[in-house]
Amino acid sequence: MNPVSEVTKLRRAVLTRVARWALEKPLNEKTSEADITAMAKEIIPNGPARYRCCIYKERAIIEERIHIITDSYKEPSVKVISEACNGCSVNKYVVTDACQNCVAHPCRNSCPKKAISVIQNRAFIDHTVCIECGKCAKACPYHAIIEITRPCERACALKAVKIDDSRKAVIDSDRCVSCGMCVTVCPFGAITDTSQMMDVIHSLRRKEVPQVAIVAPSLAGQFGAKVSVGQIKSALLRLGFDLVVEAALGADIVAQQEAAEIREHYHSKLMTNSCCPAHAQAIRKNSPDLAGNISTTLSPMRVTGQLIKKKYDNKVTTIFIGPCIAKKSEAAQGPEIDLVLTFEELNAIFLAAGINPADQIPAEMNDASAYGRLFARAGGVSNAVTRHLTDLSLDIIQVQGLAQCLAALKSAAKKIGSGEFTFVEGMACEGGCIGGPGTLVTPTVATRALEKYAGETTSVKKSDDDK
């Protein structure tokens, strides 16, 4: 994600303005159309249009964004703002100036629909006939025919983003796993995630039961390189949370439970992790025959939620705060987590409440081990699991990106019976959770902060010595 793009700035401006409204207005007052119009005018003031044809269209899109944030949370977690979609009227295959008007014309000869002709010494594609099979591009020896795909379509490894008759993007909910990749790449900001931010603010203000924040380890570095997780914890307590717990606590438990599963089912020769909800859902929807190879252990988020619910005898509100849009859908699968915020949404609440984490005195954070905290980066899950299995022979495969995850699991499944036990660590986001769509900083910055937070050079070595 580019944290300084105009789309990102607008999205964060809308979240912050809505958060301020939710914090200031009486609890029983619902958001009216007049409120939404007023907020949109504040974000897009009078004057020349900056992004669209006119400020009225800009405001209409902002109003729709506000509606999505303020409406009660519903599935799916990812939605298209039709008014914002550009329609991207592009043809998939285009002949470039690299065309040499060669004698062989392999492009024309390979086309099954005879959609290619040669006009004025250059290949021409009749897009009314073209079926976008790509054979011409593959046949051209000069690579003069290029493929152009819409960013949202290209980002979706599961082909859940489709184009309707009006050339607008639509989400196929039967394929979508809420990974959020399409949200991060659309240059028009036409795809967004639904929000529980209003529910979180209202829950904090009502204080009917204790409010517990469960924070993902990828929180490190999100509010600045010099802002510690302990300072963010203090900011959360000031915001109104009664307790802040690391989801890495659940990760330590998950590592032990997944290791126990491998021991128990070592004969099956294949297992993949359950902590990434988009990865797990991609398998269930696209390779259901391999769904039995997903670990049955709950994710660190839900395991930590279980501990908190038990501690408070279920009289508590658990709010997970992380980098992931898919966690919003996962939370609905069980009673452990009541609400979910992304780091972007938390930042908006902090800004609206006038709380700067950098100004806080650090609180102590010691719920989890370095291994649990490093779940947030690629390789962290398998490293944590295998430290409990030093006596077993394992083949570890670490992959990121849903297409690679599915391919790696299918490849491993074909080799069952011919080798040692294979554990596939699959993460939907590049780099792991630190590359999630709800983050505030780049994965490179987040990785450095996470490793510092985990105390990788000291805590991990100490743990190794203790084994």
Secondary structure, DSSP 8 states (H G I E B T S, - for coil): --TTSHHHHHHHHHHHHHHHHHHHS-TT----HHHHHHHHHHHS-SSS-SSSSSHHHHHHHHHHHHHHHHS---S-SEEE-GGG-------SEEE-TT----SS-HHHHH-TT--EEE-SSSEEE-TTT-----HHHHH-TT--EEE---HHHHH-TT--EEE-TTS-EEE-TTT-----HHHHH-TT--EEE---HHHHHHHHHH-SS-EEEEE-GGGTTTT-TT--HHHHHHHHHHHT-SEEEETHHHHHHHHHHHHHHHHHTGGG-EEE-SS-HHHHHHHHHH-GGGGGGB--S--HHHHHHHHHHHHTTT-SEEEEEES-SHHHHHHTTSSS--EEEEHHHHHHHHHHHT--GGGS------SS-HHHHGGGSTTHHHHHHHTT-TTS-EEEEEEESHHHHHHHHHHHHHTTTSSSEEEEEEESSTTSGGG-TT-SS-HHHHHHHHHHHHTIIIIIHHHHHH-
